[in-house]
Amino acid sequence: MRLHLLLLLALCGAGTAAAALSYSLRGNWSICNGNGSLELPGAVPGCVHSALFQQGLIQDSYYRFNDLNYRWVSLDNWTYSKEFKIPFEISKWQKVNLILEGVDTVSKILFNEVTIGETDNMFNRYSFDITNVVRDVNSIELRFQSAVLYAAQQSKAHTRYQVPPDCPPLVQKGECHVNFVRKEQCSFSWDWGPSFPTQGIWKDVRIEAYNICHLNYFTFSPLYDKSAQEWNLEIESAFDVVSSKPVGGQVIVAIPKLQTQQTYNIELQPGKRIVELFVNISKNITVETWWPHGHGNQTGYNMTILFELDGGLNIEKSAKVYFRTVELVEEPIKGSPGLSFYFKINGFPIFLKGSNWIPADSFQDRVTSELLRLLLQSVVDANMNTLRVWGGGIYERDEFYELCDELGIMVWQDFMFACALYPTDQGFLDSVRAEVAYQIKRLKSHPSVIIWSGNNENEEALMMNWYHISFTDRPIYIKDYVTLYVKNIRELVLAGDKSRPFITSSPTNGAETVAEGWVSQNPNSNYFGDVHFYDYISDCWNWKVFPKARFASEYGYQSWPSFSTLEKVSSTEDWSFNSKFSLHRQHHEGGNKQMLYQAGLHFKLPQSTDPLRTFKDTIYLTQVMQAQCVKTETEFYRRSRSEIVDQQGHTMGALYWQLNDIWQAPSWASLEYGGKWKMLHYFAQNFFAPLLPVGFENENTFYIYGVSDLHSDYLMTLTVRVHTWSSLEPVCSRVTEHFVMKGGEAVCLYEEPVSELLRRCGNCTRESCVVSFYLSADHELLSPTNYHFLSSLKEAVGLCKAQITAIIPQQDDIFVFDLETTAVAPFVWLDVGSIPGRFSDNGFLMTEKTRTILFYPWEPTSKNELEQSFHVTSLTDIY
């Protein structure tokens, strides 16, 4: 067991440094294709696809079949160029650099017609010395090579042995050899996303000029003296000293609210220099720690660092300082082989609740600050505390991590390698090492980041032989795997950030994987590490099909997004489940059939004679199925946190796949493209609640577990009610004696044979009744009201069509929906079309005649607009 103690500082701005100037090259550039036949203006940051769209030369890339129609864009070699005048006198500056924060991806850079460098990694930051070529008036060109063609060339040049997979499955309609280019891996296609291998300058580009010396970066590492019980801070600053003589001065570090100010004398020799400062925080000062959402506050402290150097040079930086510890606990468990796998934050065991994050768009210039905040606010609004930034996407922008710090969202950070084996030639490794070193420096200051993971599913792909490698060749690939993730990435993490744990892969067996030589025979073991689990054939209402693992970091079921989301990128002939569009948009083999099969196990499939009505009802039913399946699985993981059954259990994490969508298509997401909540996300708000009763059956006995993520014990009661499908009045109700629900535990609260429950409640049968239950104290509801179906709903007796009406009184920022129903209604779905916003609850079981639901608009909305767009559906409408 290793203890990782963390004091973190999130960068939040900088003062202007004397004797240094920066000039941004953001804005308008010229773009032309390979043969010069097409020239157009384009924005930086941006990409070619966006520029073509903005000039009206292509449609929305997501419309209908345009992912295929616009393949030509990614297969051409484009050039970005710009002429500009520098608004200061160049001759007065000793050093001038061109800084590129993000280039996508393979390019040759010419400055004033002189080649100054090349790029081959979307995830790296590039700096080029242009001191000897820069003038008052300048030209810059980035000559891109198609990432698709580059990847094919690199693969062809790797003649010693194949590095699989060559191409994605045909159903994904993607490009080949993405593992040979350091680019967003899902941009070549995935089973939930399109193929748009973009080209462009996707982050900031600028000119930096300076004299004497320049601060290139600064970052922070924590040190904690456990015996003295005091925090220390190690600050690392990197300088480029262009003075011919040593530069002396002092550094003043101040954290006012911690009554900390310390001064250091420094002397910088010419050249590239690193300065390390050691700051002590007095143990007599109370330091408030940063906590994940639902566990405490996200307290931070403002800090300033002032470098006062010779020649009147002052460099000042500001930062946000966060204090928290993180510990990945892998230790023996009584009654179970293997090891635990859970996280302690500030010494407290935390059950990680959340999902997996993918890029919010194929075109990053379309991801606005407003969209990022909306998506991340939806995370905490659904009672999540964790996102796994998945390894097939991108290292997200700074703003993403700053918002996670602010909102209390823990981040499981993958390095960007996914579902493939990778080459290990020296050029590739050099590029990866630069990428990893840069990302560690950039991200380690964030308290939200709690773990580094080397890759997504590559250990499993190798050891479960996804690519049919012969047994005799396997050692070659194991050697490559260890070279990349252990001898390079892990080495860089341990050298650059000792403050948080590192695992080589997900799923992995953690310490057991290390013991087995960095690859396990079964990386998906229930006794170690984390697991990924998918099963679309077994009945998802049967909790016994799910692994009682230590930590579930991926699991899920597909659904279709709402009609209002699909409508924007389709036409009338597309609006059926078996249309060419519906088949084209489904990138998971057999996905549409799997959804209908799983839905058909418990629900009657839509039978309307109106094709559009059938399509909308089918979309609705896939969302019902997905929500109910993920609910059942997640509740199983949550109630398994405190018990060992058949030597398995102590589950301490549930991160379903996936949070968000990259386009409008069927996927595992709970948030549609643009942020609209699916039924699953509303369910997550309940099944991730900090206090939750979970009902299930085992051997014809009905159990209710109480699950608590709280830090304190509470005195409460459990209320269990039974309704018939045919009546809005409960046929029986039982309230338990008061009991103490212990914080941070899952325990059995209620047990009753189903036959006794039915007998006790009059004329109930499995088919005619439904059970609901909740936790309360002094008549105050402490948990969501949960429910348990005693039979499949396609066998329900007494279920009749519910007439549900809504009255919307005039409101200001929040709208009230007063609902009234004529009958019990399962899976009541309130929809306001394309009006941005969310309801306080949705997809619920309505067992009472009236219910009040709130609507929170994300943009200014009128009552009239809501009334015109409002539509309500329940399961009774399609039966």
Protein Blocks (a to p, Z undefined) as FASTA:
>chain_A
ZZddddddddebdcddehiacddfehjdddddfkopaccdddddddfklmmmmnopaccf
kgojlmmmmmmmmmpccddddddddfbdfklpfbdcdddfbdcfbacddeehiafbdcfb
fkbccdddfklmgcfbdcdddddddfklmmmmmmmmmmmbccddfbdcfklopaehklmp
ccdfklnopfkbccdddeddfbdcdddddehiacfbdcddddddfklopacddddddddd
fbfbdcedddddddfknopacdddddddedjddddddddddfkbccdddddehiaccddd
ddddddddehhiacddddddddddddddddddehiacjdddddeehiacdddddddddfb
fblklmcfklmmmmmmmmmmnopabdcddfklccddfklmmmmmmnopacddddddehia
cdfbfklmmmmmmmmmmmmmmmmmpmklmbdcfbghklmmmmnomnopafklmmmmmmmm
mmmmmmmmmmmmmmmomkbccdfbdcdehjmmmmnoopafblmbfkgccdddddfkbcfk
lmklpccdfbdcbgcddddddfklmmmmccfklmcfkbmklmmmpmcghklmmmmmmmmm
mpccdfbfblklmmmmmmmmmmmmmmmmmmmmmmmmmmmmmpceehiajiabdcdddfbd
cbdcddfbfbdghiiacfklmmmmmmmpfbdcddddeehiacdddddfbfbdcddddddd
dddfkbcbdfbdcddddddddehiacdfbdcdfklmmmmnojacfklpccdddddeehia
fbdcddddfbdfklpghiacddddddddddfkbccdddddfbdcehiacdehjagcddfb
ehiacfbfbdcdddddfbdcdfklmmmmgccddfklmZZ
